[in-house]
Amino acid sequence: MAVLHPSPPFDDLTYYPISRWIRGTRGKDTIVDSRRAVLVWEPGKKVPIYAFPREDVALVSGPADASEARGFADPDLDGYITILWNSPRSLVRGGRGDVRPSA
């Protein structure tokens, strides 16, 4: 079962809700638009990844595509997915400007 608050050494799946509005775009399409994202530390990883409610992600012109998104095998994160970092071409976090994935 996931742990709610991060505390090193992150041996367990750990998540933490964030209050930022996260939007990701690819071209003119918005593929992520969420105010309910969480940061997730996977076991053994020191850097978190964003996870979004499945309904806040549209990678093509519909629901999240399985080749670009994956869920978690944990009941606390049921309904949340993470997307490949290169799926969006830019992310905007809470109005602080673009965060561009490295190519």
C-alpha positions as CSV (number, residue, x, y, z in Angstrom):
1,M,0.0,0.0,0.0
2,A,1.2,3.5,-0.8
3,V,2.5,5.9,1.8
4,L,0.9,9.4,1.8
5,H,3.9,11.6,2.7
6,P,7.4,11.4,1.3
7,S,10.1,10.4,3.7
8,P,13.5,9.0,2.4
9,P,14.7,6.4,1.5
10,F,11.5,5.9,-0.6
11,D,11.4,2.1,-0.3
12,D,7.7,2.1,-0.8
13,L,5.4,3.6,-3.4
14,T,4.9,7.1,-2.0
15,Y,2.6,9.9,-3.1
16,Y,1.9,13.5,-2.1
17,P,-1.1,15.6,-3.3
18,I,-0.1,19.0,-4.8
19,S,-2.1,22.2,-5.1
20,R,-0.7,23.3,-8.5
21,W,-2.7,23.5,-11.7
22,I,-0.8,21.5,-14.3
23,R,-1.4,21.8,-18.0
24,G,0.5,20.0,-20.7
25,T,0.3,20.7,-24.4
26,R,1.4,19.0,-27.7
27,G,1.1,21.5,-30.5
28,K,-2.2,23.2,-30.1
29,D,-3.7,20.4,-28.2
30,T,-4.0,20.3,-24.4
31,I,-3.3,16.8,-23.3
32,V,-3.2,17.3,-19.5
33,D,-5.3,19.8,-17.6
34,S,-5.4,19.0,-13.9
35,R,-5.8,20.6,-10.5
36,R,-5.7,17.2,-8.8
37,A,-2.2,16.0,-9.7
38,V,-0.1,14.1,-7.2
39,L,3.7,13.6,-7.0
40,V,4.6,9.9,-6.9
41,W,7.9,8.4,-5.8
42,E,8.3,4.9,-7.1
43,P,10.2,2.4,-4.9
44,G,14.0,3.1,-5.1
45,K,13.5,6.4,-7.1
46,K,14.6,9.7,-5.6
47,V,12.9,11.9,-8.1
48,P,9.1,12.0,-8.2
49,I,6.8,11.9,-11.3
50,Y,3.5,13.5,-11.8
51,A,0.4,11.4,-11.8
52,F,-3.0,12.7,-13.0
53,P,-6.6,11.5,-12.7
54,R,-7.3,9.5,-15.9
55,E,-10.1,11.8,-16.9
56,D,-7.7,14.9,-16.8
57,V,-5.6,13.3,-19.6
58,A,-6.3,13.2,-23.3
59,L,-3.2,12.2,-25.2
60,V,-4.6,12.0,-28.8
61,S,-8.1,13.3,-29.3
62,G,-9.6,11.0,-26.7
63,P,-8.8,9.1,-23.5
64,A,-5.2,8.3,-22.5
65,D,-3.5,5.9,-24.9
66,A,-2.0,2.9,-23.2
67,S,1.3,3.2,-25.0
68,E,1.8,6.7,-23.6
69,A,0.3,6.3,-20.2
70,R,0.4,3.8,-17.3
71,G,-1.4,3.4,-14.0
72,F,-0.3,2.1,-10.6
73,A,-0.9,-1.3,-9.0
74,D,-2.0,0.3,-5.8
75,P,-5.5,1.0,-4.5
76,D,-4.6,4.4,-3.2
77,L,-3.7,5.5,-6.7
78,D,-6.5,3.8,-8.5
79,G,-7.7,6.1,-11.4
80,Y,-4.3,7.9,-11.5
81,I,-2.0,7.6,-14.5
82,T,1.4,8.9,-15.4
83,I,2.4,9.8,-18.9
84,L,5.7,9.7,-20.8
85,W,7.6,12.9,-20.3
86,N,7.9,13.4,-24.0
87,S,4.1,13.2,-24.5
88,P,3.5,16.9,-23.8
89,R,5.7,19.4,-25.6
90,S,5.3,21.8,-22.7
91,L,4.0,21.9,-19.2
92,V,2.7,24.9,-17.3
93,R,2.7,24.5,-13.5
94,G,0.5,26.9,-11.6
95,G,1.1,29.8,-13.9
96,R,4.9,29.8,-13.5
97,G,5.6,29.4,-17.2
98,D,6.6,26.5,-19.5
99,V,8.7,23.6,-18.4
100,R,9.9,22.0,-21.6
101,P,10.9,18.4,-21.7
102,S,14.4,17.8,-23.0
103,A,14.7,16.3,-26.4
